[in-house]
Amino acid sequence: MTRSEWAAPPPVGLPLPHESAALHVTGHALYTDDLGVRLQGLLHAWPVQAPHAHARITRLDPAPALAVAGVVRVLTAADVTGENDSGVKHDEPLFPSEVMYHGQAVCWVLAESLEAARLGANAVLVEYEPLPALITLTEAIAAESFQGAQPTVCRGIVSLGFQEAKHVYEGEFEFGGQEHFYLETNAALAHVDESGQVFIQSSTQHPTETQEITAHVLGVPSNHVTVQCLRMGGGFGGKEMQPHGYAAVAALGAVITGRPVRLRLNRTQDITLTGKRHPFHAKWKVGFDEAGKITALEATLTSDGGWSLDLSEPVMARALCHIDNAYYIPHLEVTGRVAKTNKTSQTAFRGFGGPQGMLVIEDILGRCAPLLGLEPHDLRQRNFYQPEQATPYGQPVRHAERLQDIWDGLLRRSDFESRLADIRAFNAAQPNKKRGLAITPVKFGISFNFTSYNQAGALVHVYKDGSVLINHGGTEMGQGLHTKMLQVAAAALGLPLGCVRLAPTRTDKVPNTSATAASSGADLNGGAIKDACEQIKARLAGVAAGSLLPLIKQKVGALGIHPEDVRFENGQVFPVGHPDLGLSFKQVVHDAYHLRTQLWAAGYYRTPDLHWNREKMWGEPFKYFAYGASVSEVEVCGFTGAYNLRRVDILHDVGDSLSPLIDLGQIEGGFVQGAGWLTLEDLRWDESNGPNRGRLATQAASTYKLPSFSEMPEVFNVTLLERATESGVVYGSKAVGEPPLMLAISVREALRAACAAFGPTDRTQVLASPATPEAVYWALEAARSSVPEATP
């Protein structure tokens, strides 16, 4: 049934709180590290971290650590019974012989207590032969240190596009990465049962891959390893690939010692050991015609992948697929490269390369608008996709008209034009502080850009008392996926939410799952749950048709009822048009059981109509596009570069929302996280030639600035686009996890406008990213001096 066919409001679409909200706020929610206290003989793991960015290990002697009271074992490469590698590209030794970044774990100490493990790690004797290290992206580009594929997305003939251009501009842009800083650090807990089965509790977004990596480190088949993820205290992509090695270490320790092993990184360890959002460098050339339409774009994007590939290749592919953002570019040629540096292996982060690609084109438009004599919002609007147009990689842009609808609607809601006039008057009267206002759009493709990952499974049980238990392959990291899945199951079976319960995600219930990533968790798992529920409902409808027959004959005089005419709503089962003749769901289930009817089902969903050639960068990799736009207003101090975010207005497309309260929270949180990446969060590595070269300097919240309540906009208006049903997805909904992050680009563009207001209006305004107060100060100083380039 669709939502419109329900007599009463269905469970989907209700603004419900997160299913674990009460547990979160009362401290009763359990996480991976909370589960170890239940196990006898628990051992604790601690890493020995290398003090060099690049070095060869010449000696590793665990004997001194074994002399420390409480130390039980030191795990080294010699203990690995399978493959000594924790990556899917087989380029990430779990116990390395060559150190590739400062802080890399070279071995792990297991002890009776955490303190004993720490002391034991300090006692391990390791000798190194330092080697030259590449730390910055600029160094890697100069040394031509690249890894992986170098794909190109292209359309048309860029040389022809530049010939048609009235204006041609060139530039470069380098911008930073971002630390995930999830509240719960990486954690794993492993033990072995009496049959030799390895059971791992892991804070992972990808339990199946954690299972596979652990199995090949142990040298056993996957059916010897079970991974469960109860919940995560945040993930943001950082727990898609990175948890596998920690689970493997815990499992290896459990197998060797026969005792449970707990591995939980403290904050400093987590920051120094794990990957970040990829920093990028872009070199570009763009052409515009007399009307301000883009005629051609030529660019090279280089990401800092760190020491190994991890997910750098698909991250770059998505960046290339999003460099157009909301704009039609007839002639385009953009090449991507992944640099290899001696830093943590950079990994997935909310948006997965999309934010980096979008930021490049938005920076280009923000820099070029004054040179073209156009307002930035006007230049953006002139280049919007129109219906029937396609992306540079060949995918039609369905519902392109929504871009203009959202844009026009948000301009009205935010009172953009009158506020812009007020800001100009304010800036003219205030020499030492300026305000800026900007609006930016988002067009974000939804699906994994590795087609095989676009599948999911679910297992739904209906018990004899009419209660329902659902298992699915998605993981809960606070984003509300489980809440939405409960709503989908309840809606599909026509039950109140209280009748449905959800079991923890684990690999022995639903196998071969994809990561909970790419904003696809609700689409994929919701589709699988709905499929399983519909199988069960179809069987129950046949039973109900027979059970309802006496009532139908008695009350209506009909000769019979077809199973397709049976309706399931709010715990009642009745013939279509006759809710007064219903039976309870519980009664129908009871009858079905006694008629030997299967009351459970395995559901499956794969996203239809996807095809993608990774080598040619051509096809239709996305099921649909999520659209949105945001307006941000800032005020900047001319003495310090400090600023505050005065107001934000957002209009965002989530289709028909499965859970509006959850979606609003995701939009607000994603926006703030994006604003953090673009304005505050400044990762710094030691670039000197001293003994700490390559050391991450921003290792804690004291040195790495996160957005907090003080960075929240004073006025924050978020609205969901109405009448936005998306066909072919679960109950007409759209993904909401990643797209809102890119809405924060409007904050950076507002800061650019405020900085530019300190100088002539016809100059390009360059702004570093992240646009920290220091960066903003240098930008406004450049504007005051009428210097076109800002030099931080």
C-alpha positions in Angstrom: 0.0 0.0 0.0 1.0 3.6 -0.6 0.5 6.3 2.0 -2.5 7.7 0.1 -4.3 4.4 0.5 -4.3 4.4 4.2 -7.5 5.3 6.0 -5.5 6.6 9.0 -2.0 8.2 9.0 0.5 5.4 8.5 3.5 4.9 10.8 5.8 6.3 8.1 5.8 10.1 8.0 5.2 10.5 11.8 7.6 12.9 13.6 8.9 10.4 16.1 11.9 10.7 18.4 14.9 8.5 17.9 14.1 5.0 19.1 17.0 5.1 21.6 16.7 8.8 22.5 15.7 8.0 26.1 18.6 5.6 26.5 21.0 8.1 25.1 20.1 10.9 27.4 19.9 8.7 30.5 23.1 6.9 29.9 21.5 3.5 29.6 22.4 3.0 25.9 25.1 0.4 25.6 28.1 0.7 23.3 30.8 -1.7 22.3 33.1 -0.7 25.2 30.3 -1.2 27.7 30.0 -4.9 27.0 33.4 -6.2 28.2 32.6 -6.0 31.9 30.3 -9.1 31.4 33.2 -11.3 30.3 35.6 -13.1 32.6 39.3 -12.9 32.2 39.2 -9.8 29.9 42.4 -8.6 28.4 43.1 -5.0 27.3 44.9 -4.0 24.1 47.3 -1.0 23.8 49.3 0.0 20.6 53.0 0.7 20.3 53.0 3.8 18.1 56.0 4.7 15.9 57.6 8.1 16.5 58.5 8.6 12.8 56.5 9.5 9.7 58.5 7.0 7.6 61.0 4.5 8.9 62.2 0.9 8.6 61.8 -1.2 11.7 65.2 -2.7 12.3 64.5 -4.4 15.7 61.4 -5.2 17.7 61.9 -6.9 21.1 58.7 -7.6 23.2 60.7 -9.2 26.0 60.9 -6.0 28.2 57.1 -5.7 28.0 56.5 -9.2 29.1 58.4 -8.4 32.3 55.8 -5.8 33.2 53.3 -7.0 35.8 50.0 -7.9 34.2 51.2 -8.1 30.6 50.1 -11.4 29.0 51.1 -11.1 25.3 52.6 -8.8 22.7 51.0 -9.4 19.3 53.4 -9.1 16.4 53.4 -10.1 12.7 54.7 -13.5 13.8 51.4 -14.2 15.5 49.3 -13.8 12.3 47.9 -17.1 11.1 46.4 -15.8 7.9 47.2 -12.6 5.9 49.0 -9.8 7.7 46.8 -7.1 6.1 43.8 -5.1 7.2 42.8 -3.4 4.0 40.7 -4.4 1.0 43.5 -3.3 -1.4 46.1 -5.5 0.4 48.3 -2.5 1.0 47.8 -2.0 4.8 50.0 -4.4 6.8 48.4 -4.9 10.2 51.8 -5.3 11.7 54.2 -3.3 9.5 57.9 -3.8 8.9 58.0 -0.3 7.4 56.4 2.6 9.2 54.4 4.8 6.8 53.0 7.5 9.1 53.8 9.1 12.5 51.9 7.2 15.2 51.4 4.0 13.2 50.9 0.9 15.4 53.7 -1.5 15.0 52.5 -4.1 17.6 49.9 -4.5 20.3 50.2 -5.3 24.0 47.6 -7.4 25.8 47.4 -7.1 29.6 45.2 -7.7 32.6 44.5 -4.0 32.9 44.6 -1.0 30.7 47.4 0.6 32.8 49.5 -2.6 32.5 48.9 -2.6 28.8 50.1 1.0 28.6 53.2 0.4 30.6 53.9 -2.7 28.6 53.7 -0.7 25.4 56.1 1.8 26.7 58.5 -1.0 27.5 58.5 -2.7 24.1 61.9 -2.1 22.5 61.7 -0.9 18.9 64.5 0.5 16.8 64.0 2.4 13.6 65.9 3.5 10.5 64.3 6.9 9.5 63.5 7.4 5.9 62.5 10.5 3.8 58.8 11.5 4.2 56.3 13.4 2.1 54.0 15.3 4.4 52.2 18.0 2.3 50.0 17.6 -0.7 52.3 20.1 -2.5 55.3 17.9 -1.8 53.6 14.8 -3.1 52.5 16.6 -6.3 56.0 17.9 -6.9 57.5 14.4 -6.3 54.7 12.8 -8.5 53.9 10.5 -5.6 50.5 9.1 -6.7 48.6 5.9 -6.1 45.7 4.1 -7.6 43.8 5.0 -10.8 43.6 8.5 -12.4 40.1 8.7 -13.8 38.8 11.5 -16.1 35.2 12.6 -16.5 34.6 14.5 -19.8 32.0 15.8 -22.1 32.2 17.8 -25.3 35.5 19.4 -26.4 36.9 21.8 -23.8 39.1 23.6 -26.4 36.0 24.4 -28.3 34.3 25.6 -25.2 37.1 28.0 -24.4 36.9 29.3 -28.0 33.3 30.1 -27.5 34.0 31.8 -24.1 34.0 35.6 -23.8 35.8 35.4 -20.4 38.4 32.8 -19.4 39.9 32.6 -15.9 42.4 30.2 -14.2 43.2 29.5 -10.6 44.2 27.0 -7.9 42.5 26.1 -4.7 43.8 23.9 -1.9 41.6 23.0 1.0 41.8 20.9 4.2 40.5 17.7 5.5 38.4 17.0 8.6 38.6 14.7 11.6 35.5 12.6 12.3 35.6 13.2 16.0 32.7 10.8 16.7 31.8 10.7 20.4 32.6 7.0 20.6 36.2 6.2 19.5 37.0 2.9 17.6 36.3 -0.1 19.7 36.2 -3.9 19.4 35.5 -6.7 21.8 36.3 -10.3 20.8 36.0 -13.7 22.4 36.0 -17.4 21.2 33.2 -19.8 22.1 33.5 -23.5 22.9 33.1 -24.4 19.2 35.9 -22.1 18.1 33.5 -19.5 16.7 35.0 -15.9 16.9 32.4 -13.4 18.1 33.2 -9.7 17.7 31.3 -6.7 19.0 32.5 -3.9 16.9 31.8 -0.2 16.4 31.7 -0.6 12.6 29.6 0.8 9.8 30.4 -2.3 7.7 30.0 -5.5 9.8 30.4 -7.8 6.7 33.7 -6.3 5.7 34.9 -6.4 9.4 34.0 -10.1 9.3 35.9 -10.7 6.0 39.0 -8.8 7.1 39.2 -10.5 10.4 38.7 -13.9 8.8 41.5 -13.5 6.4 43.8 -12.2 9.1 43.0 -15.3 11.1 43.2 -17.6 8.1 39.7 -19.0 8.5 36.5 -18.9 6.4 34.0 -16.1 7.1 31.6 -18.6 8.7 34.0 -18.9 11.6 33.6 -15.2 12.5 30.4 -13.3 13.6 30.4 -9.5 13.9 27.7 -7.6 15.8 27.2 -3.9 15.9 24.8 -2.9 18.7 25.1 0.8 18.0 27.8 3.4 17.4 28.4 6.8 19.0 28.8 8.4 15.6 30.5 7.2 12.5 30.3 9.8 9.7 32.2 7.4 7.4 35.2 7.0 9.7 34.0 3.6 10.7 33.3 2.2 7.2 36.9 0.9 6.6 39.0 1.8 9.6 37.5 -0.5 12.3 38.5 -3.7 10.5 42.1 -3.8 11.7 41.1 -3.2 15.4 38.6 -6.0 15.2 41.2 -8.2 13.7 43.7 -7.4 16.5 41.1 -8.1 19.2 40.1 -11.4 17.5 43.7 -12.5 17.0 44.4 -11.8 20.7 41.4 -13.8 21.7 42.3 -16.8 19.5 45.9 -16.9 20.7 45.2 -16.4 24.4 41.8 -18.1 24.7 40.6 -15.0 26.6 38.3 -12.1 25.6 40.1 -9.1 24.3 38.9 -5.5 24.5 40.4 -2.8 22.2 39.2 0.7 22.7 41.3 3.7 21.4 41.5 6.7 23.6 40.9 10.1 21.8 44.5 10.8 21.1 45.1 7.3 19.7 42.0 7.5 17.6 43.0 10.8 16.1 46.6 9.8 15.4 45.8 6.3 14.1 42.7 6.8 11.9 42.1 8.5 8.6 40.3 11.8 7.9 38.4 13.5 5.1 40.6 13.9 2.1 42.3 17.3 1.7 42.2 18.4 -2.0 44.1 20.6 -4.4 42.4 21.8 -7.6 44.0 23.5 -10.6 41.3 24.9 -12.9 40.4 26.9 -16.0 36.9 28.1 -16.7 35.2 29.9 -19.5 32.0 32.0 -19.5 30.0 33.5 -22.4 28.6 37.1 -22.4 25.5 36.0 -20.4 27.5 34.4 -17.7 26.9 30.8 -18.8 29.7 28.4 -18.2 31.1 27.2 -21.6 34.0 25.0 -20.4 35.7 23.7 -17.4 39.1 22.0 -17.3 40.5 20.9 -14.0 42.8 18.5 -12.2 41.8 17.4 -8.7 44.4 15.9 -6.4 43.5 14.4 -3.1 45.8 13.6 -0.2 45.2 9.8 0.2 47.7 9.3 3.0 49.9 6.2 3.1 47.5 3.6 1.5 44.5 3.6 -0.8 41.7 2.8 1.6 38.6 4.3 -0.2 40.5 7.1 -1.9 39.6 5.9 -5.4 35.8 5.9 -5.0 36.1 9.1 -3.0 37.8 10.7 -6.0 35.3 9.2 -8.4 32.4 10.8 -6.5 34.3 14.1 -6.4 34.5 14.1 -10.1 30.8 13.2 -10.4 29.9 16.2 -8.2 32.2 18.9 -9.5 29.2 20.1 -11.6 27.0 20.4 -8.5 23.8 22.1 -9.8 25.2 23.5 -13.0 25.2 22.5 -16.6 28.7 22.6 -18.1 28.6 21.7 -21.8 32.3 21.2 -22.2 34.2 19.6 -19.3 37.3 17.6 -18.7 38.3 16.9 -15.1 41.0 14.5 -14.0 41.5 13.1 -10.6 44.7 11.9 -8.8 45.3 10.4 -5.4 48.6 11.5 -3.8 50.5 9.2 -1.6 51.9 10.9 1.5 53.2 9.8 4.9 50.1 10.5 6.8 47.1 8.6 8.1 45.2 6.8 5.4 42.4 9.2 4.5 39.0 7.6 4.3 35.3 8.0 3.9 33.7 11.1 5.5 30.1 12.2 5.2 29.6 13.2 1.5 32.4 10.9 0.3 34.2 13.3 -2.1 31.0 15.0 -3.1 31.7 18.0 -0.8 35.2 18.4 -2.2 34.0 18.3 -5.8 31.1 20.8 -5.1 33.4 23.1 -3.2 35.7 23.5 -6.2 32.9 24.7 -8.5 31.3 26.9 -5.8 34.7 28.5 -5.1 35.1 29.1 -8.9 31.8 30.8 -9.2 32.3 32.8 -6.0 35.7 34.1 -7.3 34.5 34.8 -10.8 31.2 36.5 -10.2 32.6 40.0 -9.4 34.9 39.7 -12.5 31.8 39.1 -14.6 30.0 42.0 -13.0 27.3 39.7 -11.6 25.9 38.9 -8.2 27.1 35.5 -7.1 23.5 34.2 -6.6 22.6 35.5 -10.1 25.6 33.7 -11.7 24.7 30.5 -9.9 21.0 30.6 -11.0 22.0 31.3 -14.7 23.8 28.0 -14.8 21.3 25.7 -13.2 20.5 22.4 -14.9 17.3 22.5 -16.9 14.9 19.6 -17.6 16.1 17.1 -20.2 19.8 18.0 -19.5 22.3 15.3 -18.3 25.4 15.3 -16.2 28.9 15.1 -17.8 29.0 11.4 -17.0 25.7 10.8 -18.9 23.0 10.6 -16.2 19.8 12.5 -16.9 19.1 15.0 -14.2 15.5 14.0 -13.2 13.4 16.6 -11.5 15.8 19.4 -12.4 13.0 21.8 -12.1 13.1 21.3 -8.3 16.4 23.2 -8.2 14.6 26.4 -9.4 11.6 25.7 -7.3 13.7 25.3 -4.2 15.8 28.4 -5.1 12.8 30.6 -5.7 11.1 29.3 -2.6 14.1 29.9 -0.4 14.7 33.4 -1.7 11.1 34.2 -0.7 11.2 32.4 2.7 14.5 34.0 3.7 13.5 37.5 2.4 16.8 37.5 0.6 16.5 40.6 -1.6 15.5 43.0 1.2 18.1 41.6 3.6 20.7 42.0 0.9 19.8 45.7 0.6 19.9 46.1 4.4 23.4 44.5 4.5 24.7 46.8 1.9 23.5 49.8 3.9 25.0 48.3 7.1 28.4 47.8 5.4 28.4 51.3 4.0 27.9 52.7 7.5 30.3 50.4 9.4 34.0 50.6 8.5 35.2 48.0 11.0 32.6 45.3 10.6 30.9 43.9 7.6 28.1 41.4 6.9 27.7 38.9 4.1 24.8 37.1 2.7 24.9 34.1 0.3 22.8 31.4 -1.2 24.1 28.1 -2.6 22.4 25.0 -4.1 23.0 21.3 -3.6 22.4 18.5 -6.1 23.7 15.2 -4.6 23.6 11.7 -6.2 22.2 8.9 -4.0 23.6 5.4 -4.3 27.0 3.8 -3.9 29.1 4.6 -6.9 30.3 1.0 -6.8 27.2 -0.6 -8.2 27.5 -4.0 -6.4 27.1 -2.3 -3.0 23.6 -1.2 -3.9 21.9 -4.2 -2.3 20.6 -5.1 1.1 18.9 -7.9 3.0 16.5 -8.3 6.0 15.0 -11.0 8.1 11.5 -10.5 9.5 9.9 -12.8 12.1 6.3 -12.7 13.0 5.7 -14.6 16.3 2.5 -16.5 17.2 1.3 -13.7 19.5 1.4 -11.2 16.6 4.6 -9.5 17.7 7.3 -8.8 15.1 11.1 -8.8 15.2 13.2 -7.3 12.4 16.8 -7.8 11.5 18.5 -5.8 8.8 22.0 -5.2 7.5 22.2 -1.5 8.3 24.0 -0.1 11.4 22.8 2.6 13.8 25.3 5.4 14.5 22.8 7.9 15.9 21.4 8.9 12.5 18.0 7.3 13.2 18.1 4.4 10.7 16.6 1.9 13.2 13.8 4.4 13.9 12.9 4.6 10.2 13.2 0.8 9.8 10.7 0.3 12.6 8.3 2.7 10.9 8.7 0.9 7.5 8.0 -2.5 9.0 5.0 -1.2 11.0 3.6 0.5 7.9 4.2 -2.5 5.6 2.4 -4.9 8.0 -0.2 -2.4 9.1 0.7 -2.5 12.7 1.2 0.1 15.5 4.8 0.8 16.2 4.7 -0.9 19.6 4.2 -4.3 17.9 7.6 -4.2 16.2 11.0 -4.7 17.8 14.4 -4.5 16.2 17.4 -6.8 16.8 21.1 -5.7 16.7 22.9 -5.8 13.4 25.0 -9.0 13.1 26.5 -11.0 10.2 24.9 -14.4 11.2 21.4 -13.0 10.7 21.8 -11.0 7.5 24.9 -11.8 5.5 26.9 -10.1 2.8 25.6 -6.6 3.7 26.9 -3.3 2.3 28.3 -0.6 4.5 25.8 1.8 6.1 27.1 4.7 4.0 26.4 6.7 0.9 23.2 8.0 2.5 21.6 4.7 1.3 20.8 3.0 4.6 17.1 3.8 4.6 16.7 3.2 0.8 18.4 -0.2 0.8 17.4 -1.7 4.1 14.0 -0.2 4.0 13.4 -1.8 0.7 14.6 -5.2 2.0 12.4 -4.9 5.1 9.4 -3.9 3.0 10.0 -6.9 0.7 10.1 -9.3 3.6 7.0 -7.8 5.2 5.1 -8.0 1.9 5.9 -11.6 1.5 4.5 -12.4 5.0 1.5 -10.1 4.4 0.7 -11.9 1.2 0.6 -15.2 3.0 -1.5 -13.8 5.8 -3.9 -12.2 3.3 -4.7 -15.7 2.0 -5.4 -16.9 5.5 -7.4 -13.8 6.3 -9.6 -14.2 3.2 -10.7 -17.5 4.5 -11.1 -16.3 8.1 -13.1 -13.3 7.0 -15.4 -15.2 4.7 -18.1 -16.0 7.4 -18.2 -12.4 8.5 -18.5 -11.2 4.9 -21.4 -13.6 4.1 -23.2 -12.8 7.3 -22.9 -9.0 7.2 -22.6 -8.1 3.5 -23.9 -11.2 1.7 -20.8 -11.5 -0.5 -19.8 -14.9 -1.8 -16.1 -14.5 -1.0 -13.1 -12.2 -0.8 -10.0 -12.2 -2.8 -6.7 -12.0 -0.9 -5.7 -8.8 -2.8 -8.8 -7.1 -1.3 -7.6 -7.7 2.3 -6.3 -4.6 4.1 -3.9 -4.4 7.1 -4.1 -1.2 9.1 -3.4 -0.3 12.7 -3.4 -3.9 13.9 -6.6 -4.8 12.1 -7.2 -7.0 9.1 -10.4 -6.4 7.0 -11.9 -6.5 3.6 -11.3 -3.3 1.5 -14.1 -0.8 2.2 -15.3 -2.7 5.4 -13.1 -1.8 8.3 -16.0 -2.7 10.6 -15.6 -6.4 9.6 -12.0 -6.8 10.7 -10.1 -9.3 12.7 -7.1 -8.5 14.8 -3.6 -9.1 13.3 -2.9 -11.4 16.2 -6.0 -13.5 15.4 -4.9 -13.8 11.7 -1.4 -14.8 12.8 -2.8 -17.4 15.1 -5.0 -18.9 12.3 -2.0 -18.8 9.9 0.2 -20.7 12.3 -2.4 -23.5 12.7 -2.7 -23.7 9.0 1.1 -24.2 8.8 1.8 -20.9 7.1 5.4 -19.6 7.1 5.5 -16.5 9.4 9.0 -15.3 8.6 10.7 -14.1 5.5 14.1 -13.1 4.1 13.7 -9.8 2.3 16.1 -8.5 -0.4 16.4 -5.2 -2.3 18.7 -4.1 -5.0 18.6 -0.6 -6.5 17.2 -0.8 -10.0 18.4 0.8 -13.2 22.0 1.5 -12.2 24.9 1.0 -14.5 28.4 2.5 -14.2 31.7 2.1 -16.1 34.4 3.0 -13.6 37.1 3.1 -16.3 35.2 5.3 -18.7 33.4 7.3 -15.9 30.2 7.0 -17.7 26.7 5.7 -16.9 24.0 6.2 -14.4 25.5 5.5 -10.9 22.7 7.2 -8.9 19.1 6.2 -8.3 18.1 9.9 -7.9 19.4 13.3 -6.9 18.7 15.0 -3.6 18.2 18.8 -3.9 18.5 21.6 -1.5 19.6 25.2 -0.9 20.7 27.3 2.0 21.0 31.0 2.8 23.6 32.1 5.3 24.3 35.5 6.9 27.5 36.3 8.7 29.1 39.3 10.5 32.9 39.7 10.4 35.1 41.8 12.7 37.6 43.8 10.7 40.1 43.9 13.6 40.4 40.2 14.3 38.6 38.2 11.5 36.3 36.7 14.1 32.8 36.2 12.9 29.4 35.0 13.9 26.7 33.2 12.0 23.6 35.4 12.3 21.0 33.4 10.4 20.6 30.3 8.3 17.6 29.3 6.1 17.4 25.9 4.5 14.9 24.3 2.1 15.7 20.7 1.5 14.3 17.8 -0.5 13.9 14.5 1.3 11.0 13.2 -0.8 8.1 12.1 1.4 9.9 11.9 4.7 9.8 8.6 6.5 10.4 10.3 9.8 10.4 14.1 9.7 11.9 14.7 13.2 14.8 12.5 12.3 15.3 14.2 9.0 15.2 17.7 10.5 17.9 16.6 13.0 20.0 15.2 10.2 19.8 18.4 8.1 20.7 20.5 11.1 23.5 18.3 12.2 24.9 17.8 8.7 24.9 21.6 8.1 26.7 22.3 11.3 29.3 19.6 10.6 29.8 21.1 7.1 30.2 24.5 8.6 32.9 23.0 10.9 34.8 21.6 7.9 34.7 24.9 6.0 35.3 27.4 8.8 36.8 25.9 11.9 38.4 22.4 11.7 42.0 22.9 10.8 44.1 19.8 10.7 47.8 20.6 11.2 50.8 18.2 10.7 54.4 19.1 11.6 55.9 20.0 8.3 59.4 20.8 9.7 62.5 18.7 9.2 62.8 18.2 12.9 62.4 15.0 14.8 58.6 15.4 14.9 58.1 15.7 11.2 54.8 14.2 10.2 53.3 14.3 13.7 49.7 15.4 13.8 49.7 18.6 16.0 45.9 18.8 16.4 45.4 15.7 18.5 42.6 16.8 20.9 39.7 19.1 21.2 42.1 21.6 22.9 43.9 22.1 19.6 41.3 20.9 17.0 38.4 23.4 17.0 34.9 21.7 16.7 31.7 23.6 16.1 29.7 23.9 19.4 26.7 25.8 20.6 28.5 29.1 20.2 28.9 28.4 16.4 25.2 27.6 15.9 23.3 30.3 13.9 21.3 32.7 16.0 18.3 32.0 13.8 18.1 28.6 12.2 15.1 27.9 9.9 14.9 24.4 8.3 12.0 23.4 6.1 11.4 20.2 4.2 10.3 20.5 0.6 6.6 19.6 0.2 5.0 17.5 -2.5 8.3 15.9 -3.3 7.4 12.2 -3.7 10.2 10.2 -5.3 9.1 7.2 -7.3 10.7 3.8 -7.0 12.0 4.1 -3.4 10.6 3.1 -0.1 7.4 5.0 0.6 8.5 7.9 -1.7 11.3 9.0 0.6 14.8 10.3 -0.2 18.1 10.0 1.6 19.1 12.7 4.1 22.4 11.7 5.6 25.0 13.4 3.4 23.4 16.0 1.2 22.8 18.6 4.0 26.5 18.8 4.7 27.1 20.7 1.4 24.5 23.3 2.3 27.1 24.8 4.6 29.0 26.1 1.5 26.7 29.1 1.8 28.5 30.0 5.1 31.8 30.2 3.4 30.4 32.2 0.5 28.8 34.6 3.0 32.2 35.0 4.6 33.7 35.7 1.2 31.1 38.4 0.6 31.8 40.0 4.0 35.5 40.0 3.4 35.0 41.5 -0.1 33.0 44.3 1.5 36.1 45.7 3.1 37.5 46.5 -0.4 36.5 47.3 -4.0 33.5 45.4 -5.3 35.0 44.5 -8.7 37.8 42.3 -7.4 37.9 38.6 -7.0 38.0 37.6 -3.3 40.1 34.6 -2.5 39.4 32.8 0.8 41.2 29.9 2.3 39.4 26.8 3.5 38.9 26.2 6.3 38.0 29.9 6.6 39.2 30.2 10.2 39.2 33.7 11.8 42.9 33.9 10.9 42.1 33.1 7.2 39.2 35.5 7.2 41.5 38.2 8.6 44.1 37.8 5.9 41.3 37.8 3.3 39.8 41.0 4.5 43.2 42.6 4.8 43.8 41.7 1.1 40.5 43.3 0.3 41.4 46.5 2.2 44.7 46.6 0.3 42.9 46.0 -3.0 45.2 43.0 -3.5 43.4 40.3 -5.5 45.1 37.4 -3.8 45.0 36.6 -0.1 48.1 35.2 1.4 47.5 33.4 4.7 
